Amino acid sequence: LQKPETLGGFPIIPKSKIDKADRTDMVDQMLQTYCESTLQVTKKILKKLDRNDLVQGLVEEIYIEMNLAVKENKEFSSEQGIRYIESASRKLTKVEKTVGYDSIFRDRLGENKTARTVLTIGVAGIGKTALTQKFTLNWAEEKTNNEFHFIFPFSFKALSAMKKSLSLVELIHHFFAETKEAEISKFGEFKVIFILDGLDESRLQLDFRLSKKVSDIKEKASVDVLVTNIIKGNLLPNAHIWITSRPAAASQIPAECIDLVTEVTGFNQAQKLLYFRKKCGDQNIHSKIMPYVSASQSLNTLCQMPICCWITATVLEDLLKHKEKEELPKTVTELYINFLQVQFRQKAVTEAEIQWNQSSKDKILTLGKLAFEQLQKGNLVFYDSELKGSGITTKSVSVYTGIFPEIFKDEDVSDQAKVCCFTHLSVQEFLAALYVHLTFTNTQVNVLDEAQSSWMGVLGRRKSNPHHTAVDKALQSPNGELDMFLRFLMGLLLPSSQSLLKGLVKKPENDTKAIEDAIKYIKEKLDNDLSTEHSINLLHCLNELNDNSLVEEIQRFMASGRLTVDCLSNKEAFMRLIPVTHLHIFFISYFKHNQGSRTDCLSLYLFSLSACELSERGISALNGILSSQNSILKELDLSYNNLGDGGIRQLAEGLESPNCSLEVLRLSGCSLTWKACDTLASVISSQSRLKVLDISNNDLHNEGLESLCAGLENQLCKLECLRSASKVVLSGLRLSLSGCQITEEGCHSLVTALQANPSHLRELDLSYNHPGKEGVQLLSGGLSDDNKKVTVVMEEQPYPDHPERFDHCCWQLLCKNGLTGRSYWEVKREGPVIMAVSYKRLSRKGPTADCRLGWNDQCWSLVCSDRQYSFWHNRKETVYTPQYASLLSLRVGVYVDVPAGIISFYAVSANEMFHLHTFKTSFTAPLYPAFGFGFGCWSYNSSVSLCQV
């Protein structure tokens, strides 16, 4: 308050007035000096203190951006955890609309309103809480959502600990003491966002039908009543609400209380790869992690959740750094055993402490008991009473969190209450399975016989075998509550798992017999009339048991006729369960004899064989499918197989077949060299239908790019997308040659090819290459798009001075040629932009309004934002807010009839035109198309591109 450079134009407060001032006096002085600008000054000071610097550094280092999928309906699945993700991945649904998490309260819903209440769903560990934290951090740093004065992030587990009645003002003051110290209580005068995180962790009794109505923010009520009235809009009706929840718990909120439903779907393959690169840093390590993850369907699915990517990276980084000769875990169970060992080893001071002693055994058993008992109840967070029931006192919690800080965490949610949880649901499921296994192995007690819950019926008879009991209980749980628990329990039977647990578990007398018995029992169950989901989970259990007959079981199940056309996508799920070493056998023995079946060919519309150790026999079987008259295989992922140049030459036989309908082929990380590009160039320049080709992360070098460019230049080339392993939208060529060791020399060939056949080019990715300055300049010239695109960037551009350039309104430009007759053009925009038609005599110099598009009588403009259209001429504005978000088109048409005195603007979408506004006047000179990014709504990275009509 004494430094003008900090206050940014606001007056300082005299030192004499604040020398002996306490907090209250300081607030009074600020209110007297800055009045309504007090909040703005406070933000400036807090920003100057830079208390978020370390947080921001960590965020930028590891954070991966994720968008939210917009859900069309408000019905929620009751499936849990891994079952929910696996079911979603098998459904062949249309591409969903996405929205940036920073824009959830900006997108129009129609009827001139934004979303008041947003519900975001996602399984445990998918990143919901991280999104809310990033949202709040961006707001605090004034990057986004600056129109809001306060964001109050609450967690349901903290709210559940509040037992006394209090008013909404008291609730806010309790959790955000700064507002109480500043004596802020009239929250209805501010724009406020409430974040209510973790509805699935709530112990509140939310009754939206019978709950008492409260509309006074100073009226006292129980916390569940306050939360209910906030969501219903009785309390602070102008406030915005963001609720997060697991899907199974989301139905607690009535549909009429929700304006927008979004879902965090987790990492795609490209985001997983990017995460591992950021997390590990060392290329030798992260280059081995992605093939490892892709080789296991269970692990690949789990790694859609960022927390599971972290667990995987933690284990593999440790093994690859310190135990290079040791084999990587062969099952997900082994991976989690290694994770437990890594956490225990990190706290060991001496080598002797790394070995399991009695104290550490007892603590693992206690944590396992807690995990098991709370899993039966469906609890992910635990309060004092639940901790005591498992033998953990409030005072001893710190002992467990100290030994296993990345497994078991505690949080003080109030002055008196503490809650605990495991790092992730999968960790709880693993420890629960470990507890059952340890108890049975060491004491012969089957704790599953005694465990009951609200969603598992009592078995009619006792069974001494916990693995049989677990299978039965998992089959009785309709929503997959015990799916991962069962997989872990089976995986713990393997000798390799027993070896890793040496010292913690007593070696069974006959582990081979136990494994055989478990496999036999699972196969007996597979012969029953089970749901597809239960069958798939049992097949996953066979996978965890390394059962060599898994191929036969999958073939037998698929041949049983229980899979109908309605669930064809399940066949891919079964095929991906096959161990990589047996995959080529499956292809030859199954598809060779069934390729005449239309149903089986339909099931191969999209298929992934990533990291499957394909042999020459496997490729030969693939060629048979590609060249089959009945095959409609559209997408094939062969990434991270050691195909080499010879494998590509062999595969080309199927790709060049007249019957091949393949459109997408992924070959990332397949040990290809420049020689393979000759073959690929021949494929893409033939009559092939191939539109998408991923050859990133191969040693192609400049020679390979030169060969490939020969195919790109060919007019028969239909390729629309050549890129890395991220999800593709076929709207035009996105050229990605990431990590292919391309230098300046290769850029010459690339520019020549693009100029020869340029019609599809939209995006170029040359990351992890070395094009050099000259190469960048060459590509920039080749990709200028005929000067049809302009973008606002933060860096100053080295343009030479020009008398017609705007010197103050620097984000504006006019086209070179004037119009005197009738003209029509379309523009594609990204971000907020201005489209205008102007006389050339528009003023260019100085900060006056005469220079601005639409602020004078020299031009007519349309301002496009993400909320509305506004039309300007001579400082007069006409606003049009569409009822439907689809009318906020990213493509706008402009029609000019100079003789008739008409300028009309249209929203263009899906070959439809919607009239927005027409200016009618008499023109006295030629008109020039103009574009701008100012007018109070400009933003960096906004762009306009002239479209081909």
Phi, psi and omega in degrees: 000354179253000185244110181303325182294335177282323187280345174059048177104340176283150182290151175281160173263129182307140183302326182297335184273347183236001182303312184248019183283137172273188185299316182296316179298322180297317178298317179300316180297319179294319179295320179292323185279317190251351177050235184291350180267006183302317181297320180296319179294319179301317179298320180299317181293314180298322178294323179294326178293335174055051180280355181258012188296315181291319178300314181298321179299316179294319180300311183293330183290322189236344188290135177245124181295138176226133175271167179255135175275132180274123181269135183280332180241169182246030174258135189240140179288145177267002179292149187247151167046233185297328179299318181296314182294316181295321179295318180296322182289339181271347183278129179272084183252161178289159179296128183272152174292142178243158178219140176292141183298333179284353186245011187294336178258014180248326185296132181287141177256002187096167179055034174057040178217155174258172180290129172274313183242120179247131176248122179248122181253163178167150182292166181299131177085006184279344176118018182295311181296320179299322178297316179294325179291319178293322176302313181292320180296316179298321177294315182298328179269010176060033177272325183214164174053040182291348180287345180269137181275324182224143166236123181248099179275118176246149169252143180296329179292327175288319178296325181293338180278348181276114185259337185272160176279142179199165180275168178297321178299317180293324178296315179295316179298327181293315183273337182230080188299335181298325179292327178290318179296327179275001179056041176265121181221342181271069187290344176292346180271357184242160172272119191233144170240127171259126173256119179248097191263131172083055178303327181293343178264005185283141170249009180284150176264089182274108181246100184279350182264317187249358183297145178299138178278128178231124179237350179265121184291352178256001179278134182276144177198171176292159184297322180295326177291318178299314181297317179300317182286331174295313182294321181287342179094008176287323176261129181047067183299340180270355179286154175258146185235133174237115181249138174241149184196155165290150185304320185295335182263352188293336183291355175296333181268122179300145183301325182291346179269357185246128177267325186216131176247127177234164181222136171272112184266354175089189184285137164272183185298319181295322180290325175299313180299316179296321179297313181297324177297316181289321184290317187265326179076305182291118183297325180297334180271307185292337177290340179266341184287315185297315175299324178297314180295316183294338184284344182240120180297319180301311183290321179298322177290315178302324184283003165295337178268123182307323182295326179285329171298319179296316178300313181298313181296321180300315182290309185292324177298319179294315182292317184287334179276319190251343183223064188299327184276347181282139179293147176287154181306135182269344179227164177296325178300314178299323178299316182287329173297317177298322178298318177298318180294319180300316181294319180291321182292328181295334180265353180284135180270320180243166180299325181295329182287345179291331179287146180291121173256178185297323180296315180291326176299315181298320182291320176298318180296321179294315177297321178296320178297316177300313180299316183294310184295321181283334175295322178297329182269353180078021182265133175256340176237149188230135179259180188307314184298322180287326177295316181296325179297336179257007176091018179247118179272165179301322182287331184272355181304318183297334178295315181289317179291335178285322180283321183236066187295335181262006179246316185234126186234151174234158182213130174277108182267347174201181181296329184253339190251143176229138175239152180232159177199163173274157184307322181203157180304321181296327176292319177297318180295320178295313181294325176297316178295320179297321178297314179298316181294313181297315182298316181289317183293321185271333185232354183064020177263127178265095184292341180293336179293331184263343185280126176231158176207174183294338183248012175229123181286160179286131180288150184289333181217155183281146177229136182278342184267112182294334182288322174294314181300318181296319178299314181297316181294320179296323179288339178275343180273115190287340189246013175083024182298332184247014184301304182291324176304314181295318179299316179297317182298320178292317181297333180290347179285336186297144176303325179296324176291318179299322179295318179294331181267011182306130182097337179260329183232144177284134182293128179296155182293321182217081183290332178297317179296321180295321179294313180299321180294319179295317179298316180298318182293320178296317181294326176297319180292325180295338178283348179278170180276082183262161172291159179302319183296317179294321179297315180298320180295321177294324176294324173299322178297319176299324178297316179296335179270004181053040182287123183287345180267012183300321179302315180296320181296319180293316178299319181294319181292319181291330180276354185287344181087001182280351176263118180264174179300332182292339181235038180302327183296342178293334181296322177297320179300319178296315183298325182285350176281346186293132176305143186300329182288346182249003190295317182294331176295319180298316180301312185292316187282334184259302188287333179298326182267354184235007186290349174279352182276121179299322182297315182291327177291323177299325182291348179256027177301320178220128185214138180245127173239035183296133176055050184245015176050049181296138176257181178297325179294322179295320179293323178299319177295322178298317179300323178297322179289316182298325183266001180292142179295333183266354184285134172237031178302120184257326185226131182224125180250111178248020184300149175061030166254142183278065184288317183068179182295325180294321178297323179292320178299320180291319181293332182300333179301318179284323182294326182269003178293140178300336181274349184292124180252013184297132179246336183231124178227123181249124183230035181292133175064043183253022178059039179273148174241187182299335182294327180294336183291333174299315179294316181294322178298321178295321181294311186285343178263003177270199178278015180302145177272004185301125180245334184232125180226121179251112178234029179292161177059042173231156182273069184278323181059185182293325181298318179294319179296322179298317179294318181295324181296332177298324177286324179295327181289335183294132183291345176281349182295121180259006186300125178252342185211125177228103192204188181274189194276026176274164182295139189250137168249119188279065179256005181153169184292125170241104189269113179238120176237044185297133174065037183249013175058049179265137180243192181303321183300319180293331181295328177301312180296320182295316180297318179300317181294319183291326178286333181283327182219071193266001197294336186258353190295129176230330187208142180231125179242111176242033180295153180058038173231182181228064183289340181071171182297317181295320179297319178297318180296319178299313182293322179300319178292320181287339184249021183289353177057039179056036180057037182257005182223140176226138184228142174274125178236160183282330183282141178292134183263138185278057179279143174290156181295147181214135185296337183264006179279142176287127183266337180251310175279072193286351180259041178226150173204154176247147175290162188283323186258137180272161182245136180234350181240228178256137181213151175218135175215159177237145183232133172262130183244155171228118183084182180287129182216168175241133172242131188215166171233131190218154166288153180291337183283004175309132182298141183247344190245144174092167184270016185281163179293340180297343181270342189277140179294121178091353183260019181207181182268014182262348184209164181231125190228157172241124176258119181255123174236183179275008181237327188200171169251143172224140186246131188233139168204127178053044177071007178259131186247139170238122185257136174232118178250111182297147176286336183239137183298333181296338180280350173276065189291148173276358179235127184235136177257144179233126178244128180235127173236095185297313180299324182275350180072041185236134167231119181237143178243142182226144168271127184246125181206129176050050178063018176243148179239136178237121183290129181259311186191151176227130170265136176236126181198189174244123182269144184246000182200167176302152180251147183236126173301139182223154181221146181209165181226018181260224176070025176082358181230016182289158176208150177296149180076001171292148182209158171230140179229133174287131184261153175279124183258000000 
